[in-house]
Amino acid sequence: MTGDVEVEAVSTYREELQPLFRFSLPSKEMVSTLADKAKFQVWAEQEGFPVPRAVVFTATSDMKLLENLALPVVIKPSDKGDAGQGERPVKAETVEQARSVSAHMLARAKALIVQEWIAGDDIDIYFTLFSCDSQGELICIFSGRKLVCHPPEVGMTAICVSARDVGIELEQITRDFIKRTKYSGLGSLEFKRHRQTGQFIIVEPTIGRTDWQEEIATLCGTNIPLTTYWSEVRREIQPTPGKPEPLAWRSSIVHRLPRGMAPPKTQVWDGYFRLTDPLPGVYYYVIDVFSRKLAKRLLPAAAIDFARKRL
């Protein structure tokens, strides 16, 4: 599974699917809690995990709760599937901007979570990617660091590297998370390191599926999907070879490794193109990207949005 909507569907109908497929997930109740940002905020606060201060909006009348937060804030749909996959978090510097953005999002989403901004840049965002077997035992884990996000500060991973220097600290928090959730299956946690205090704060979890930047772990010798497969079919888990380090993973050729943010001669591996397997890159860069650019020129934005919803 690679999307939250798919995870929700499989979790909801797991009893019907289990005789036909092998998969591991946390309990149905825990999937619901962790997949919803507002529910996760409440759960994390109760369990004592480091999360940003936040409030939840379900109506425009809730915007008075902004008085309880320090600016800037970041605003997100509580349930991504609720607002559409294209709705990205928005950073608001003023109360007026926060109100305007919230009103726009509430027109499509049932609930929003508004979090205090964690001081720092793209390079202060870290993550752990992990997998647990059906008994809740951790079978593999990888710690990484983002160097570039697109769009900056609130977007998806554009370039990332391993984070061996802080891996022990991140893995300790992750292991505690796994224990308290009685976790099983694939997952990840995203953190941001507070620029002033140095504390790692949990931004959000990803539940039951691979993450966007999953390939960085495979490149570094931790093949999480393959290890998960071996565990599900009860095969002995074997070590997987990695590429020579230092290395970085990028989501597209348009992104460049920032100067001074990686060791000299760092190899950058593209998310789509490989000389040994060129067709995915040819399709993406030649056909997919070109067709989207052409559509933007020829079709109004409303028509493109309608087509995406239909697909």
N, C-alpha and C positions, 0 to 999 in steps of 0.2 A: 504494500500500500504506500502511496506517495502523497496523499491528500487527506485533509481533515474530514471532508465529507465522506470519503470512502471508509475511514476508520470508524466514524460514527455509525455508518450503515452496518459494517461487519460486527461491531460491538452490540448493536441493537438486536441483530438477528443471529447472534453467535450460536444459540442452541440448534438452529436449523442448519447452520454451516459446518459445525464441528464434525459431523459424520463424514463430510466430503472433503474438508481441507484441514491442513495442519497450520495452526497459528497460535500465538500466545499474546495475550493482552492482560492488563490489569482488570480488576473486577468491573462490571458494567457501571456501578456507581462511581468508582474511581475514575474511569474514563470520562464520564460526564463531568466530574469535578475538575479534572485537570485540563480538559479541552476547552472549558469556558473560563475566560480570563477573570471574570468577576468572582466566580466560585473558587478559582484557584487562589485569588488574592485573600479571600476569607480563610481558606484552608491553611495557606502558608503562614498567615499571621497567627493563627491558632497554634500551629506546630512550631512556631518560633524561627522560621526560615527568614533569611534576609531578603526582603522585597521592598520596592519603593512605597512611600505613602501614597494612597490612592483613594478615590471616591468613585461611585457608580452612578451613572445617569440612566434612567429609564424614561424620562420625560423632560421637557424644557424647564419645568418648574424645579428640577433637581440642580439646575446650574448655580443656584445659590451656594451649593456645597463647594464651589471653587474657592470660597473664602477660607476654607480649611487647608488649602494647599499653597505651597510657595511656587512662584513662577520661575522659569518656564515649566510647562507641563506637556506631556505627550498623550494624545487621545487616540483610542483604538476601539473598534467594535469588540464587544465581549465575545461574540461568536462569529468567527470569520465567515462561516457558511451563511450566516444570517444576512450579512451585508454584501456578500459577493466577494469572490476571490481577489478582485482588483482593488478593493478598498485597503489602502495602506495607512499605517499610523501617521499622525500629523503632529509636529511640534508646534506649540503655540507660545509666543513670547508675552502676550498680553491677555487680560481678561476678555477684552472685546474679541480678539481673534479666537480664543478658546470657545466663546459662546457661539460665534459664527460657524466654526468647524463642527461643533457639537450638534447644532441645529441641522446642518447638512447631513451628518451621519445618522442622526436619529430618524431622518425621513426614510432610511433604508434598514436600519438595525433596531432591534428591540431594546438593546442595552449597550452602553459604552462604559469603558473603564478609562479614567483620567488619572494618570500617574505623575508624580513629581519627576522632573527631569533629573537624571543622574549625571553629575558633572563629568565630562569626558568627551572624547571624540571616537571616531570609528575604530581606532587602534586600541581602545580600551574595552572593546567587546570581545568576550571569550565564549567558549562553548565546550560542553562535553557530549560526545556521541557514545551511546552504549547499547548493550543488548543483554537481557537476562533470559535464562531458560524458563521452562514452564513451571519450575519449582521456586522461581524467584532468585536463583543464584546468578550473580554477575558473571558473564562469560567473556566479555570484552568491553574495553572502554578506551576512549581516545580524547585528549584535550587539545583544543585548537584556539586560534586567535584570528579575528578578522583584521585586515589591514585597510580594506576599502569596502564601503557599502554603496549600493545604488538603489534609490537616491541617497545622498550622504546623510548620516546620523540615524535615519529611520528605515532604510531600505534593506533589501536582501543582500546576501554576501556576494561581493564582486571579486575579492581576492582574500585568501586566507592561508595561514601557515600552521604548523604544529606549535604547541605551547608547552614544551617539556619543562620549562623553567618554573611554571606555576601548576603543573599537572597534579602534584600531590595534594595541594590545597583544594583545587577544583574537584578532584576525585573524592576527597573526603566528604564534601558537601553532597556530591552526587550519590555516594553510597548511603548516606543518611536518608536522602530522598527516596532511594530505592527501598530501603528497609521500612520506612514509615508508610509508603504507599502499597507495600506488598507487590511490587512491580514485577511484571513479566513481559517479555517481548522487546521490540525496538523502541528507542526513545532518545531524547536529548534535552539538555538544559542550556539556556543562553544566559550569560552573566554579563554585567558591566562592572568594571572596576572603577570605583569612585576616585576621581582625579585627586581630591584632597585627602581623603582618609585611607585610600588603598583597599578598602573593603570590597569584596566581591558580592554583588547584589544580584539575585535571580530576576531576570527580566520576564522569562516565560519558558514553559516546557513545550516540547513537541512529543506527542503521544502516539504510540502504535505504528510508526512509519519511519522511513528513512528521511533524512533532512537534506536541504538543498546542497550543502557543502560536504556531503557524506564521502565524496571521492578523495578528499584530502587524507582521510584516515587510511583508505586502501593504498594510496600512493606511498604512505609512510609505513606500510606493513601491517596495518590492522584492518583486515577486510571484514567489516561488520556484517554485511548481508550474507557472505559465504559462511562465516562462523555461525550465524543464526540458523542457516539452512542445515549445517552439520548437526547442530544441537537438536533441531526438530526431528531429523531422521535418525537420531541416536548414533551418529558416527563420531569417531574420535576426532577431536579438534586438532588440526595441524597448524603449525606456524605458516604464515603467508609472507612471501618475499615483498620487500618494498623497494622503491627507487632510491638511488643515492641522494642523500641530503647534502646541503640545504635545498628545499624545494617549496614551491607555492602552487596553489590551485586558483584558477580564475574562471569566472562564469562566462566570459566572452572576450574576444580579441580586442575589443574597444577599451578595455581597462588596462592600466599600466601600473606596474609595481612602484610604489612611492620610493623615492631616493632615501637611502639611509634607514629604511624600515626593515631591511632583510640583509643577511650576510652577502658579501660579494659573490658573484657567480651562482646566485640562486637560480635554479631551473624553474621556469614557470610552465605548468601543464594546463592546457586549455580544456575547458569543460565539454567541448563538442568535437574538436578535431584531433585525430591521431593519424600519423602516416600509415600505421598498421591497420587502421580501420577508418578510412577517410569519409565514407558515405554520410554518417551523422553530421559531420562538420559541413560537408558540401550542401546537404539538405538545409541545415540551419542558416548558414551564412549566405548561400546563394538563393535559395528558394523562399524560406520562411521569412527572413529579415527583409528581403527585397519585396515580397508580396505585401507585408505589413506597411512598409513605407509607401508603396504604390497605393494601397487602400486609403491611407491617410490623406494622400493628395487628391484622390478621386471621389472619396465618399465622405459625407458629413460625419461628425463624431457620434451622433445619435444612431446612425445606421450601423457603425462599427460595434457600438455597445450592444445593440439589439442582436447582431450576428453572434457575438461572443456568448450572450445568454442562451441563444438557441443551440449553440454547439455544446 
